Amino acid sequence: MKKWQFIVKITGFYCLIVFLFSCNTSPPANTDNSEKAEYVPSEKEYNEAFKDIETTINRLNEVILKKDYNSWITFLTDEFKDYYGDSANLKKISESPTLKAKSIVLRNLKDYFIHVIVPSRIKTKLESIAFVDNNHVKAYGKIYNENAILYYLEKNKDKWKIAIW
């Protein structure tokens, strides 16, 4: 009986890890086949943006570690809040095997923060950035030792915010 319980626990842990690797903070990929060409910044622009984004991600890590939803939403664009606050999108996300296994149904943006963002983005570290244009950047790092896009960011009034695009 104990061996069976151990196998169930290991299987559940494996499903959680698979889910966390598949968590994304952006909507499904753009399907209009009009991929933006990558913008090449000057070295100074890259270094300044990297420093600003690293500071932003470090602040986000503190907010996520504290599970401070009210502070987290200040890092989001309105479009991100609308997309991940939409009941139809939350319903799709709730269908993931990990959330279903835990009987978690996302009902609002706060649920998304608590059940998806906190477990998948806690203590992330920025490793590189890739500009799409001078106001849109992909921030790369590791999530559970796997290379991943941490965030899609948009510069809004001299601040980097988590965005969808």
C-alpha positions in Angstrom: 0.0 0.0 0.0 2.8 2.5 0.9 4.6 1.8 -2.4 1.3 2.6 -4.3 1.0 5.9 -2.4 4.6 6.8 -3.2 3.9 6.2 -6.9 0.8 8.4 -6.8 2.7 11.2 -5.1 5.6 11.0 -7.6 3.1 11.1 -10.5 1.4 14.1 -9.1 4.7 15.9 -8.6 5.7 15.1 -12.2 2.4 16.5 -13.5 2.9 19.7 -11.4 6.4 20.1 -12.9 5.1 19.6 -16.5 2.3 22.1 -15.8 4.7 24.7 -14.4 7.0 24.4 -17.4 4.0 24.9 -19.7 2.8 28.0 -17.8 3.0 31.1 -20.0 2.2 34.7 -19.2 1.1 35.5 -22.7 -1.9 34.5 -24.8 -1.5 31.9 -27.6 1.0 32.7 -30.3 0.1 35.3 -33.0 -1.6 33.3 -35.8 -1.6 36.0 -38.5 1.9 35.0 -39.6 3.1 38.6 -39.5 6.0 37.9 -37.1 7.8 41.2 -36.1 11.4 41.4 -37.1 13.7 41.6 -34.1 14.8 45.2 -33.3 18.6 45.6 -32.8 19.2 48.2 -30.1 22.5 50.0 -29.5 24.7 48.5 -26.8 23.9 51.4 -24.5 20.1 50.9 -25.1 20.4 47.2 -24.4 22.4 47.6 -21.2 20.1 50.3 -19.9 17.0 48.2 -20.7 18.6 45.1 -19.2 19.3 47.0 -16.0 15.8 48.4 -15.8 14.2 45.0 -16.6 16.4 43.2 -14.1 15.3 45.7 -11.4 11.6 45.2 -12.4 11.9 41.4 -12.2 13.7 41.5 -8.9 10.8 43.7 -7.5 8.3 41.2 -9.1 10.1 38.3 -7.3 9.6 40.1 -4.0 5.9 40.7 -4.7 5.4 37.1 -5.9 7.3 35.7 -2.9 4.9 37.6 -0.6 1.9 36.6 -2.7 1.0 40.3 -2.9 -1.6 40.4 -5.6 -2.4 44.1 -5.2 1.3 45.0 -5.9 1.5 42.5 -8.7 -1.3 44.0 -10.7 0.6 47.3 -10.8 3.2 45.5 -13.0 0.6 44.6 -15.6 -0.7 46.3 -18.7 -4.4 46.8 -19.0 -4.5 44.3 -21.9 -2.8 41.6 -19.8 -5.4 42.2 -17.0 -8.2 42.0 -19.4 -7.0 38.8 -21.1 -6.2 36.9 -17.9 -9.3 38.3 -16.1 -11.6 37.1 -18.9 -13.7 34.1 -17.8 -13.4 32.3 -21.1 -9.6 32.4 -20.9 -9.6 31.4 -17.3 -11.9 28.5 -18.1 -9.4 27.2 -20.7 -6.4 27.6 -18.3 -8.4 25.8 -15.6 -8.5 22.7 -18.0 -4.8 22.1 -17.5 -4.1 18.7 -16.0 -2.4 20.1 -12.9 -5.2 22.5 -12.0 -7.8 19.9 -12.7 -6.0 17.3 -10.6 -6.1 19.7 -7.7 -9.8 20.7 -8.4 -8.7 24.3 -9.0 -11.0 26.4 -11.1 -9.7 29.9 -11.9 -12.5 32.5 -11.4 -10.6 35.7 -11.6 -7.2 37.3 -12.1 -6.3 36.9 -8.5 -6.8 33.1 -8.8 -4.5 33.1 -11.8 -1.9 34.9 -9.8 -2.1 32.6 -6.8 -2.4 29.3 -8.7 -0.3 29.9 -11.9 2.1 32.9 -11.5 3.2 32.3 -7.9 4.3 28.6 -8.4 5.8 29.2 -11.9 7.6 32.5 -11.5 8.8 32.6 -7.9 12.5 33.5 -7.7 13.2 33.8 -11.4 16.4 35.4 -12.6 16.8 37.4 -15.8 19.5 36.1 -18.1 18.9 37.9 -21.4 16.5 40.1 -23.3 15.5 40.3 -26.9 14.0 43.4 -28.3 11.1 43.2 -30.7 11.0 47.0 -31.0 12.2 49.8 -28.8 9.1 49.3 -26.5 8.6 45.5 -26.5 11.1 43.0 -25.1 11.1 39.3 -24.3 12.8 38.6 -21.0 14.5 35.2 -20.8 15.6 33.3 -17.8 15.3 29.9 -16.2 12.3 28.3 -14.7 13.3 25.1 -12.9 16.6 25.1 -14.7 15.0 25.2 -18.1 15.4 28.2 -20.5 12.1 30.0 -20.9 10.5 33.3 -21.7 9.8 34.8 -18.3 7.8 37.7 -19.5 6.7 39.7 -22.5 7.3 43.3 -21.5 6.1 46.6 -22.8 7.6 50.0 -21.9 4.9 52.2 -20.7 5.7 55.7 -19.5 9.4 54.7 -18.8 8.3 51.6 -16.8 8.4 48.0 -18.0 5.1 46.2 -17.6 4.1 42.6 -18.2 2.2 42.6 -21.4 0.6 40.5 -24.1 1.4 41.0 -27.7 
